[in-house]
């Protein structure tokens, strides 16, 4: 078949893993290393066990402390050995419960990168040494800090346990993805099927997928059709109909019918494996905000050390050396950047996990952070704003015929053709629920069209060559359609033109809402395409696109992105294919859309498993919400330290208020809980494309 040539296309262990994995060295604050990967659940269990054990030991340590009894107004009974309960148990708590912090402090010293672990290690070590000095009579008895040491270690362990539980929850997306694969697969061998493990499948094998079962590996349907639940990959809840020849993804579910699928990828090459890799890598990447928090933790070490020295000097100069030690220790405790260390990584980890569940795969955290400031979104037209395949967009009948008559005859004639235009015509008739008659004597002629007998009438469908061959004149509407760059076919019945069909790359029904929502959000929309100017202008006019780059070759797409950036714009490029890779890499944010079966596009910072262009709004929503939570957490953590450190130093001592070390530790832990709860609010964000567009349009 020929179309109009004017159209152009183109507890076993003694302690958990060292806590510096979470805060120190080059590990960063995010996930992605062993501490936040598959072994994270073991670390959570170890910290939980250690916390409860230290809590049990801390009860007699605190109650048997002379200073604690003095604070509460009770006297300890005169029992043999009672005075050694706090020192002995306190030593166990320091060496065992404090081990994660001490090893972390050593690591930070070795790396010359001071941070929170060094502050905690310094605080508990000073308290430990001072308490032994008091117990042995070397120092003043008021320096008995066993109870405060015990409370500090327990509170710190509680904070870490809370954090690790939160971070473990962010890894659940990876665990759930792995759980999507079935335990067994039915491989076709001759006339029988053999049950094998999915890991034993090879490319080229044919497997049976029964109704309600999961696809064991990426493949192509060779027999049957079914409605596939692809929500675990695309984030879209509505099942998608997949026919023979269509690709299916490992882990998706055939909801209503059985299939035979030829395996095209296994193991690490499957979509699910790619998704897991992307999410894991994203959790280990860092952002400007996170690096700022890292630097703040280092600055806070020197701030705390300086404040502690000044505090000790001032109190000592006032003739109160014991108070100087107490105040210095309290300053060190208050200044520990526990909340600061949690402020950024937890938000980013939850955002990454939440995005993965919504079909948004963040491969570069920097891209997610930048998305909030994007002011121009550049869409590749074909396959992004449009379907990437021909669609019947208009039918013009001739004479007494109706649109339905013309489409019915054309679909009947094209029923036996495998040409993409033929499938578009048949699909249009199906969408309109037309009763398409059966045809016979089908034949096709390259560059001309098809011929078939329908209800005794010879029907032909083709382009300009058909009309020329039959000596027929095209309908007047063809000139206008041609100006729009459309594909034009005519239907001929018994030598008479009965109508014309306009075919074009169909615009996605969601594209208009996506463009409208972006405009409401104050973002300019630019379209990039290799198609002719007329084709591009027609799509741009229908969607309300602000600017069009047409006739752009794949190798020149990145130049157009750079041109927009040269105008001072922050550009997000949205593309769907390998040809878009240079432009995706050039853009401030590259978004690969419709990549449910191609998640390994390395040039994109964000991969949208859904083909819905409104998903761009979901990324923008997530970026802004994440940044808002990060900023709130940083302000809370910093504000807490700025307020608490002077109180810990004793600036209100002249009016009779001295902040106890234990209260300081409780306040610090409370700030950690606030930060963790604030980050958890991200889980309430609905990242479905329709919800994101609705939020923006509703706010506008």
C-alpha positions as CSV (number, residue, x, y, z in Angstrom):
1,X,0.0,0.0,0.0
2,X,1.3,3.5,-0.8
3,X,0.4,6.5,1.2
4,X,0.8,10.2,0.2
5,X,4.4,10.8,-0.3
6,X,4.2,14.3,1.1
7,X,4.1,12.9,4.6
8,X,7.6,12.8,6.2
9,X,8.7,10.8,9.2
10,X,11.8,10.4,10.8
11,X,21.3,-11.8,67.9
12,X,24.3,-14.0,66.8
13,X,26.6,-11.1,66.6
14,X,28.0,-9.0,69.5
15,X,27.0,-5.7,67.9
16,X,25.5,-4.5,64.6
17,X,27.5,-3.2,61.7
18,X,29.4,0.0,62.4
19,X,27.2,3.0,62.2
20,X,29.6,5.0,60.1
21,X,28.0,3.2,57.2
22,X,25.2,5.6,57.6
23,X,27.0,8.8,58.3
24,X,30.8,8.7,57.7
25,X,33.4,8.3,55.0
26,X,32.5,8.1,51.4
27,X,29.3,6.2,52.0
28,X,27.2,9.3,52.1
29,X,23.9,9.5,53.9
30,X,21.8,7.7,51.4
31,X,21.1,4.0,50.6
32,X,22.6,1.9,48.0
33,X,25.5,0.3,49.9
34,X,25.2,-2.9,52.0
35,X,23.8,-1.0,54.9
36,X,20.7,0.0,52.9
37,X,20.5,-2.9,50.5
38,X,19.5,-6.5,50.9
39,X,21.2,-6.8,54.4
40,X,19.4,-3.8,55.8
41,X,16.7,-5.9,57.5
42,X,19.5,-7.7,59.4
43,X,20.9,-4.5,60.5
44,X,17.5,-3.3,61.7
45,X,17.1,-6.5,63.7
46,X,20.5,-6.1,65.2
47,X,20.0,-2.5,66.3
48,X,16.6,-3.4,67.7
49,X,18.1,-6.2,69.7
50,X,21.0,-4.1,70.9
51,X,18.7,-1.2,71.8
52,X,16.4,-3.4,74.0
53,X,19.4,-5.0,75.7
54,X,21.0,-1.7,76.5
55,X,17.6,-0.4,77.7
56,X,17.4,-3.3,80.1
57,X,21.0,-2.7,81.4
58,X,20.4,1.1,81.7
59,X,17.5,0.7,84.1
60,X,19.6,-0.6,87.0
61,X,22.5,1.6,85.9
62,X,20.3,4.7,86.3
63,X,18.5,3.7,89.4
64,X,21.8,2.7,91.2
65,X,23.4,6.0,90.3
66,X,24.0,8.2,93.3
67,X,23.6,11.4,91.3
68,X,20.3,10.2,89.8
69,X,19.0,9.4,93.3
70,X,20.0,12.8,94.5
71,X,18.1,14.4,91.6
72,X,14.9,12.5,92.4
73,X,15.4,12.9,96.2
74,X,15.9,9.3,97.2
75,X,18.8,7.6,99.1
76,X,20.4,4.3,97.9
77,X,20.2,1.5,100.4
78,X,23.5,0.5,102.1
79,X,23.9,-2.9,100.3
80,X,27.2,-4.6,99.6
81,X,28.4,-4.0,96.0
82,X,25.5,-1.7,95.1
83,X,27.9,1.2,94.5
84,X,29.6,-0.9,91.7
85,X,26.4,-1.7,89.8
86,X,26.4,1.6,87.8
87,X,30.2,1.5,87.0
88,X,30.1,-2.1,85.9
89,X,26.9,-1.9,83.8
90,X,27.9,1.6,82.6
91,X,31.1,0.2,81.3
92,X,29.3,-2.6,79.5
93,X,26.9,0.0,78.0
94,X,29.8,2.2,76.9
95,X,31.9,-0.6,75.3
96,X,29.0,-2.6,73.8
97,X,26.2,-0.2,73.2
98,X,28.5,2.6,72.3
99,X,30.6,0.4,69.9
100,X,28.8,1.6,66.7
101,X,29.5,5.2,67.6
102,X,33.1,4.6,68.7
103,X,34.0,2.7,65.6
104,X,32.3,5.4,63.6
105,X,34.3,8.1,65.4
106,X,37.6,6.2,64.6
107,X,36.6,5.9,61.0
108,X,35.9,9.7,60.8
109,X,39.2,10.5,62.4
110,X,41.0,8.1,60.0
111,X,39.3,9.7,57.0
112,X,39.9,13.2,58.4
113,X,36.2,13.8,57.9
114,X,34.8,14.7,61.3
115,X,31.0,14.4,61.7
116,X,28.3,13.1,64.0
117,X,29.9,9.9,65.0
118,X,33.0,11.7,66.3
119,X,30.8,14.0,68.4
120,X,28.8,11.2,69.9
121,X,32.0,9.2,70.5
122,X,33.6,12.2,72.2
123,X,30.6,12.8,74.4
124,X,30.2,9.3,75.7
125,X,33.9,8.9,76.2
126,X,34.2,12.1,78.2
127,X,31.2,11.0,80.3
128,X,32.7,7.5,80.7
129,X,36.1,8.8,81.9
130,X,34.6,11.4,84.2
131,X,32.3,8.9,85.8
132,X,35.2,6.5,86.5
133,X,37.2,9.4,87.9
134,X,34.3,10.2,90.2
135,X,33.8,6.5,91.2
136,X,37.5,6.1,92.0
137,X,37.6,9.3,94.0
138,X,40.0,11.0,91.6
139,X,37.4,13.6,90.5
140,X,34.5,15.3,92.3
141,X,31.6,13.0,93.1
142,X,29.3,15.3,91.2
143,X,30.9,14.1,88.0
144,X,29.1,10.7,88.4
145,X,27.5,10.6,84.9
146,X,26.8,6.9,84.7
147,X,23.1,7.5,84.5
148,X,23.5,10.2,81.8
149,X,25.9,8.0,79.9
150,X,23.4,5.1,79.9
151,X,20.5,7.4,78.8
152,X,22.6,8.9,76.1
153,X,23.7,5.6,74.5
154,X,20.1,4.2,74.7
155,X,18.6,7.4,73.2
156,X,21.2,7.4,70.4
157,X,20.5,3.7,69.7
158,X,16.8,4.4,69.6
159,X,17.4,7.2,67.1
160,X,19.5,4.9,64.9
161,X,16.9,2.2,65.1
162,X,14.1,4.6,64.1
163,X,16.3,5.8,61.2
164,X,17.2,2.4,60.0
165,X,13.6,1.2,60.2
166,X,12.6,4.2,58.0
167,X,15.4,3.5,55.5
168,X,14.6,-0.2,55.4
169,X,11.1,0.8,54.4
170,X,12.5,2.6,51.4
171,X,14.0,-0.6,50.2
172,X,10.7,-2.4,50.1
173,X,10.1,-1.3,46.5
174,X,13.2,-3.4,45.5
175,X,12.0,-6.3,47.6
176,X,8.5,-6.2,46.1
177,X,9.9,-6.0,42.6
178,X,11.9,-9.2,43.2
179,X,8.8,-10.8,44.6
180,X,6.9,-10.2,41.4
181,X,8.7,-13.0,39.6
182,X,7.0,-16.4,39.9
183,X,8.9,-19.3,41.6
184,X,8.3,-21.5,38.6
185,X,7.9,-21.3,34.9
186,X,6.3,-23.7,32.4
187,X,8.7,-24.1,29.5
188,X,7.3,-25.7,26.3
189,X,9.3,-28.7,25.1
190,X,7.8,-30.3,22.1
191,X,4.2,-31.2,22.9
192,X,4.6,-31.0,26.6
193,X,5.5,-28.4,29.2
194,X,8.3,-28.8,31.8
195,X,8.3,-26.9,35.1
196,X,11.6,-25.0,35.6
197,X,13.0,-22.2,37.6
198,X,12.9,-18.7,35.9
199,X,16.6,-18.6,36.3
200,X,16.9,-21.6,34.0
201,X,15.1,-20.0,31.1
202,X,17.1,-19.1,28.0
203,X,16.4,-16.5,25.3
204,X,14.3,-18.2,22.7
205,X,12.5,-20.5,25.1
206,X,8.7,-20.5,24.9
207,X,6.8,-20.5,28.2
208,X,3.1,-20.9,29.0
209,X,1.6,-18.1,31.1
210,X,-1.7,-19.2,32.6
211,X,-4.6,-16.8,33.5
212,X,-3.7,-15.0,36.7
213,X,-0.1,-16.0,36.5
214,X,3.0,-13.7,36.3
215,X,5.3,-13.6,33.2
216,X,8.6,-15.2,34.3
217,X,10.8,-13.3,31.9
218,X,10.7,-10.5,29.4
219,X,9.3,-11.8,26.1
220,X,7.1,-11.5,23.1
221,X,3.6,-13.1,22.8
222,X,3.6,-15.8,20.1
223,X,0.1,-17.2,20.8
224,X,-2.9,-15.7,22.5
225,X,-3.9,-12.3,23.9
226,X,-4.7,-11.1,27.4
227,X,-5.3,-8.1,29.5
228,X,-2.0,-7.5,31.3
229,X,-1.7,-5.9,34.8
230,X,1.4,-3.8,34.3
231,X,0.9,-1.6,37.3
232,X,4.1,-2.9,39.0
233,X,6.2,-1.6,36.1
234,X,4.3,1.4,34.7
235,X,2.3,2.6,37.8
236,X,-0.9,2.5,35.7
237,X,-3.6,0.5,37.4
238,X,-5.8,-0.1,34.3
239,X,-4.9,-3.5,32.6
240,X,-3.5,-3.1,29.0
241,X,-4.6,-5.5,26.2
242,X,-1.6,-7.3,24.7
243,X,-1.9,-9.3,21.5
244,X,0.2,-11.7,19.5
245,X,3.5,-10.0,18.6
246,X,3.4,-7.6,21.6
247,X,6.2,-7.4,24.2
248,X,5.5,-8.3,27.8
249,X,7.6,-7.7,30.9
250,X,8.7,-10.1,33.6
251,X,6.4,-9.8,36.7
252,X,3.4,-8.5,34.8
253,X,0.2,-10.6,35.2
254,X,-2.1,-12.1,32.5
255,X,-5.4,-11.3,34.2
256,X,-8.0,-13.1,32.0
257,X,-6.4,-15.4,29.4
258,X,-3.4,-17.7,28.9
259,X,-0.5,-16.9,26.7
260,X,2.5,-18.4,25.1
261,X,5.5,-16.1,25.4
262,X,8.9,-16.4,23.7
263,X,11.6,-15.3,26.1
264,X,13.7,-12.3,24.9
265,X,15.6,-11.4,28.0
266,X,16.5,-13.2,31.3
267,X,18.2,-12.5,34.5
268,X,20.0,-9.1,34.7
269,X,18.8,-8.2,31.3
270,X,15.1,-8.1,32.3
271,X,13.1,-4.9,32.9
272,X,12.7,-5.7,36.6
273,X,16.4,-6.2,37.1
274,X,17.0,-2.9,35.3
275,X,14.4,-1.2,37.6
276,X,16.1,-2.7,40.7
277,X,19.5,-1.5,39.5
278,X,18.2,2.0,38.7
279,X,16.5,2.4,42.1
280,X,19.5,1.1,43.9
281,X,21.9,3.4,42.1
282,X,19.6,6.3,42.6
283,X,19.5,5.7,46.4
284,X,23.3,5.9,46.4
285,X,23.6,9.1,44.4
286,X,23.8,12.5,46.1
287,X,22.4,15.9,45.6
288,X,23.5,19.5,46.2
289,X,21.2,19.6,49.3
290,X,22.6,16.4,50.6
291,X,26.2,17.5,50.2
292,X,25.3,20.7,52.0
293,X,24.0,18.6,54.9
294,X,27.3,16.7,54.8
295,X,29.3,19.8,55.0
296,X,27.1,21.2,57.8
297,X,27.8,18.1,59.9
298,X,31.5,18.7,59.5
299,X,31.2,22.4,60.4
300,X,29.1,21.4,63.4
301,X,31.9,19.3,64.7
302,X,34.3,22.3,64.9
303,X,31.5,24.5,66.2
304,X,30.7,22.0,69.0
305,X,34.4,21.5,69.8
306,X,34.9,25.3,69.9
307,X,31.8,25.8,72.0
308,X,32.8,23.1,74.4
309,X,36.3,24.6,74.8
310,X,34.9,28.1,75.4
311,X,32.3,26.8,77.8
312,X,35.0,24.9,79.8
313,X,37.3,28.0,79.9
314,X,34.5,30.3,81.0
315,X,33.2,28.1,83.7
316,X,36.7,27.3,84.9
317,X,37.6,31.0,85.0
318,X,34.6,31.4,87.3
319,X,36.2,28.9,89.7
320,X,33.8,26.0,88.8
321,X,35.9,23.3,87.1
322,X,33.4,20.6,87.8
323,X,30.6,22.6,86.2
324,X,33.0,23.3,83.3
325,X,33.2,19.6,82.6
326,X,29.5,19.1,83.0
327,X,28.7,22.0,80.7
328,X,31.3,21.0,78.1
329,X,29.9,17.5,77.9
330,X,26.4,18.8,77.6
331,X,27.4,21.1,74.7
332,X,29.0,18.1,72.9
333,X,25.8,16.1,73.4
334,X,23.4,18.8,72.2
335,X,25.5,19.6,69.2
336,X,25.4,16.1,67.8
337,X,24.0,16.4,64.3
338,X,21.7,13.4,64.6
339,X,18.7,15.2,63.1
340,X,20.9,16.9,60.5
341,X,22.3,13.5,59.4
342,X,18.8,12.2,58.9
343,X,17.3,15.3,57.3
344,X,18.3,14.7,53.7
345,X,19.0,11.0,53.2
346,X,15.6,9.9,54.5
347,X,13.7,12.4,52.4
348,X,15.6,11.4,49.2
349,X,15.3,7.6,50.0
350,X,11.6,7.8,50.6
351,X,11.2,10.0,47.5
352,X,13.1,7.5,45.4
353,X,11.1,4.6,46.7
354,X,7.8,6.4,46.4
355,X,8.6,7.4,42.8
356,X,9.4,3.7,41.9
357,X,6.0,2.6,43.1
358,X,4.5,5.3,40.9
359,X,6.3,4.2,37.8
360,X,8.9,7.1,38.1
361,X,12.4,5.7,38.2
362,X,14.9,8.2,39.5
363,X,18.4,7.3,38.1
364,X,20.1,10.5,39.2
365,X,19.1,12.3,42.4
366,X,20.5,15.5,41.0
367,X,17.9,15.3,38.2
368,X,15.1,15.0,40.7
369,X,16.4,18.0,42.6
370,X,16.8,20.1,39.5
371,X,13.3,19.3,38.2
372,X,11.7,21.7,40.7
373,X,13.3,24.7,38.9
374,X,12.7,23.6,35.3
375,X,10.9,26.4,33.3
376,X,10.9,24.8,29.9
377,X,9.9,21.2,29.0
378,X,11.0,20.0,25.5
379,X,9.0,17.1,24.2
380,X,10.1,14.9,21.4
381,X,6.8,14.6,19.4
382,X,6.7,11.0,18.0
383,X,5.9,8.5,20.7
384,X,5.8,11.1,23.4
385,X,3.0,13.6,22.7
386,X,1.8,11.3,19.9
387,X,1.3,7.5,19.8
388,X,4.2,6.9,17.4
389,X,1.9,5.0,15.1
390,X,-0.7,5.9,12.4
391,X,-4.2,6.6,13.5
392,X,-7.3,7.4,11.5
393,X,-8.0,11.0,12.4
394,X,-10.8,11.9,9.9
395,X,-13.1,10.3,7.4
396,X,-14.6,12.2,4.5
397,X,-17.5,10.4,2.7
398,X,-18.4,11.1,-0.9
399,X,-22.0,11.3,-2.3
400,X,-24.6,9.6,-0.2
401,X,-22.2,7.6,1.8
402,X,-21.7,8.1,5.6
403,X,-18.4,8.1,7.5
404,X,-19.4,4.7,8.9
405,X,-20.0,3.2,5.5
406,X,-16.6,4.4,4.2
407,X,-14.7,3.2,7.2
408,X,-16.6,-0.2,7.2
409,X,-15.7,-0.8,3.6
410,X,-12.1,0.2,4.0
411,X,-11.7,-1.9,7.1
412,X,-13.2,-4.9,5.4
413,X,-10.8,-4.5,2.4
414,X,-7.8,-4.0,4.8
415,X,-8.7,-6.9,7.1
416,X,-6.2,-9.3,5.7
417,X,-3.3,-6.8,5.4
418,X,-0.5,-6.5,7.9
419,X,0.5,-3.0,6.8
420,X,0.5,-0.5,9.7
421,X,-2.0,1.7,7.9
422,X,-4.2,-1.2,7.4
423,X,-4.1,-2.0,11.1
424,X,-4.9,1.6,11.9
425,X,-8.0,1.5,9.7
426,X,-9.2,-1.8,11.1
427,X,-8.5,-0.5,14.6
428,X,-10.6,2.7,13.9
429,X,-13.5,0.5,12.9
430,X,-13.2,-1.6,16.0
431,X,-13.1,1.5,18.2
432,X,-16.3,2.7,16.7
433,X,-17.9,-0.8,17.2
434,X,-18.7,-1.0,13.5
435,X,-20.0,-4.3,12.0
436,X,-17.3,-4.9,9.4
437,X,-18.4,-7.4,6.7
438,X,-16.2,-10.3,5.6
439,X,-14.2,-9.9,2.5
440,X,-12.7,-12.2,-0.1
441,X,-10.3,-12.3,-3.1
442,X,-7.9,-10.1,-1.2
443,X,-4.8,-8.9,-3.0
444,X,-2.3,-6.2,-2.5
445,X,-0.1,-4.2,-4.9
446,X,3.0,-2.6,-3.6
447,X,3.0,1.2,-3.9
448,X,-0.7,1.1,-5.0
449,X,-3.0,-0.4,-2.4
450,X,-5.2,-3.3,-1.6
451,X,-8.2,-4.9,-3.4
452,X,-10.9,-7.1,-2.0
453,X,-14.5,-8.1,-2.7
454,X,-16.9,-7.0,0.0
455,X,-20.6,-8.0,-0.2
456,X,-20.2,-8.4,-4.0
457,X,-18.5,-5.0,-4.4
458,X,-14.9,-4.6,-5.4
459,X,-13.3,-2.3,-2.9
460,X,-9.9,-0.7,-3.2
461,X,-8.0,1.4,-0.7
462,X,-4.8,3.2,-1.6
463,X,-2.9,6.4,-2.1
464,X,-2.2,8.7,-5.1
465,X,-0.9,5.8,-7.3
466,X,-4.3,4.0,-7.0
467,X,-6.2,7.0,-8.1
468,X,-3.9,7.6,-11.0
469,X,-4.1,4.0,-12.1
470,X,-7.9,4.0,-12.0
471,X,-8.1,7.5,-13.5
472,X,-10.0,8.9,-10.6
473,X,-9.9,12.3,-8.9
474,X,-9.1,12.8,-5.3
475,X,-11.6,14.6,-3.0
476,X,-11.2,18.3,-2.5
477,X,-10.5,17.8,1.3
478,X,-7.3,16.0,0.4
479,X,-5.5,19.3,-0.4
480,X,-6.3,20.7,3.1
481,X,-5.2,17.4,4.8
482,X,-2.0,17.4,2.7
483,X,-1.1,20.9,4.0
484,X,-1.3,19.4,7.5
485,X,1.2,16.7,6.5
486,X,-1.3,13.9,6.9
487,X,-1.3,10.5,5.2
488,X,-4.2,10.4,2.7
489,X,-5.9,7.3,1.4
490,X,-9.0,6.9,-0.8
491,X,-11.6,4.2,-0.7
492,X,-12.9,3.1,-4.2
493,X,-16.0,0.9,-4.7
494,X,-16.7,-0.6,-8.1
495,X,-14.5,2.1,-9.7
496,X,-16.0,5.1,-7.8
497,X,-14.4,7.1,-5.1
498,X,-16.6,6.7,-2.0
499,X,-14.5,8.5,0.5
500,X,-11.1,9.5,1.8
501,X,-9.3,8.7,5.1
502,X,-6.9,11.0,6.9
503,X,-4.2,9.2,8.9
504,X,-1.6,10.8,11.1
505,X,0.5,10.0,14.1
506,X,-2.3,10.1,16.6
507,X,-2.0,12.5,19.5
508,X,-2.2,10.9,22.9
509,X,-5.5,11.9,24.7
510,X,-3.4,12.8,27.8
511,X,-1.1,15.2,25.9
512,X,-3.5,18.2,25.9
513,X,-4.0,18.0,29.6
514,X,-0.3,17.6,30.2
515,X,0.4,20.8,28.1
516,X,-2.4,22.7,29.9
517,X,-1.1,21.7,33.3
518,X,2.5,22.7,32.5
519,X,1.3,26.1,31.3
520,X,-0.7,26.5,34.5
521,X,2.5,25.7,36.4
522,X,4.3,28.5,34.5
523,X,6.3,26.2,32.3
524,X,6.9,26.7,28.6
525,X,6.3,23.7,26.3
526,X,8.5,23.2,23.3
527,X,8.1,20.4,20.7
528,X,10.9,18.8,18.8
529,X,10.4,16.5,15.8
530,X,12.0,15.3,12.7
531,X,8.7,15.6,10.9
532,X,7.9,18.2,8.3
533,X,6.9,21.7,9.5
534,X,3.3,21.2,8.4
535,X,3.0,18.0,10.5
536,X,4.6,19.6,13.5
537,X,2.5,22.8,13.3
538,X,-0.7,20.8,13.1
539,X,0.1,18.9,16.3
540,X,1.4,22.0,18.0
541,X,-1.7,24.0,17.2
542,X,-4.0,21.2,18.5
543,X,-2.1,20.9,21.8
544,X,-1.3,24.6,22.3
545,X,2.5,24.1,22.3
546,X,4.5,27.3,22.6
547,X,7.3,26.7,20.2
548,X,8.2,24.1,17.6
549,X,11.5,22.8,16.2
550,X,10.6,20.7,13.1
551,X,12.7,18.8,10.6
552,X,15.4,18.2,13.2
553,X,17.7,15.2,12.6
554,X,18.4,13.0,15.6
555,X,22.1,14.1,15.8
556,X,20.9,17.8,15.9
557,X,18.4,17.4,18.8
558,X,21.0,18.1,21.5
559,X,21.9,21.4,19.6
560,X,18.3,22.5,20.1
561,X,18.4,21.8,23.8
562,X,21.7,23.8,24.0
563,X,20.0,26.6,22.1
564,X,17.2,26.8,24.7
565,X,19.8,26.6,27.5
566,X,21.6,29.5,25.9
567,X,18.5,31.6,26.4
568,X,18.9,31.1,30.1
569,X,16.3,28.4,30.4
570,X,16.4,25.3,32.6
571,X,15.3,22.6,30.3
572,X,13.8,19.2,30.8
573,X,13.9,17.0,27.7
574,X,11.3,14.3,27.3
575,X,12.1,11.6,24.8
576,X,11.3,7.9,24.1
577,X,14.1,6.4,22.1
578,X,17.8,5.9,21.7
579,X,17.9,8.6,19.1
580,X,17.0,11.0,21.9
581,X,20.0,10.0,24.1
582,X,22.3,13.0,23.2
583,X,19.5,15.5,23.9
584,X,18.5,13.7,27.1
585,X,22.1,14.0,28.2
586,X,22.4,17.6,27.2
587,X,19.3,18.7,29.0
588,X,19.3,19.9,32.6
589,X,17.0,17.0,33.3
590,X,16.5,14.1,30.9
591,X,13.3,12.1,31.1
592,X,12.9,8.9,29.1
593,X,9.2,8.3,28.7
594,X,7.3,5.2,27.8
595,X,10.4,3.1,28.7
596,X,8.6,0.3,30.5
597,X,10.6,-2.3,28.5
598,X,13.7,-0.2,28.2
599,X,14.6,1.0,31.6
600,X,18.4,1.0,31.0
601,X,18.5,4.2,29.1
602,X,21.6,5.6,30.7
603,X,21.4,9.1,29.4
604,X,18.2,10.0,31.3
605,X,18.2,11.2,34.9
606,X,14.6,10.0,35.2
607,X,12.9,7.0,33.5
608,X,9.1,7.2,33.2
609,X,7.8,3.6,32.9
610,X,4.4,5.1,31.8
611,X,3.9,6.5,28.3
612,X,1.6,9.2,29.8
613,X,3.2,12.6,29.2
614,X,1.4,13.8,32.4
615,X,4.0,11.8,34.3
616,X,6.3,14.8,33.8
617,X,4.1,16.7,36.2
618,X,4.4,13.8,38.7
619,X,8.2,14.2,38.6
620,X,7.9,18.0,39.1
621,X,5.5,17.4,42.0
622,X,7.9,15.0,43.6
623,X,10.8,17.3,43.2
624,X,9.1,20.2,44.8
625,X,7.6,18.2,47.6
626,X,11.0,16.5,48.3
627,X,12.8,19.9,48.3
628,X,10.2,21.3,50.7
629,X,10.7,18.4,53.1
630,X,14.5,18.7,52.9
631,X,14.4,22.4,53.6
632,X,12.0,22.0,56.5
633,X,14.2,19.3,58.0
634,X,17.4,21.3,57.6
635,X,15.8,24.3,59.3
636,X,14.5,22.2,62.1
637,X,17.9,20.5,62.7
638,X,19.9,23.7,62.4
639,X,17.4,25.7,64.5
640,X,17.5,23.1,67.2
641,X,21.3,23.3,67.5
642,X,21.4,27.1,67.4
643,X,18.9,27.3,70.3
644,X,20.1,24.3,72.4
645,X,23.9,24.8,72.3
646,X,23.8,28.2,74.2
647,X,21.4,26.7,76.8
648,X,23.8,23.7,77.2
649,X,26.7,26.1,77.6
650,X,24.8,27.7,80.5
651,X,24.0,31.2,79.2
652,X,20.9,31.2,81.5
653,X,22.8,30.0,84.6
654,X,22.7,33.6,86.1
655,X,18.9,33.3,86.2
656,X,19.0,29.8,87.7
657,X,18.5,27.6,84.6
658,X,21.0,25.0,83.6
659,X,20.1,22.5,80.9
660,X,20.7,19.0,82.2
661,X,22.6,16.7,79.9
662,X,19.8,14.1,79.9
663,X,17.2,16.7,78.8
664,X,19.6,17.7,76.0
665,X,19.8,14.1,74.9
666,X,16.0,13.8,75.0
667,X,15.6,17.0,73.0
668,X,18.1,15.8,70.4
669,X,16.2,12.5,70.0
670,X,12.9,14.4,69.7
671,X,14.3,16.5,66.9
672,X,15.3,13.2,65.1
673,X,11.7,11.9,65.5
674,X,10.3,15.2,64.1
675,X,12.6,15.0,61.1
676,X,11.7,11.3,60.4
677,X,8.0,12.0,60.7
678,X,8.2,15.0,58.4
679,X,10.0,12.9,55.8
680,X,7.3,10.2,56.0
681,X,4.7,12.7,54.9
682,X,6.1,12.2,51.3
683,X,4.4,8.8,51.3
684,X,1.0,10.6,51.1
685,X,1.9,12.1,47.7
686,X,-0.2,10.6,44.8
687,X,2.1,10.4,41.8
688,X,-0.3,9.0,39.3
689,X,-0.3,11.1,36.1
690,X,-3.9,12.0,36.4
691,X,-3.6,13.1,40.0
692,X,-0.6,15.2,39.3
693,X,-2.3,17.0,36.4
694,X,-5.4,17.5,38.5
695,X,-3.5,19.1,41.4
696,X,-1.8,21.6,39.1
697,X,-4.9,22.5,37.1
698,X,-6.9,22.7,40.4
699,X,-4.3,25.0,41.9
700,X,-4.3,27.2,38.9
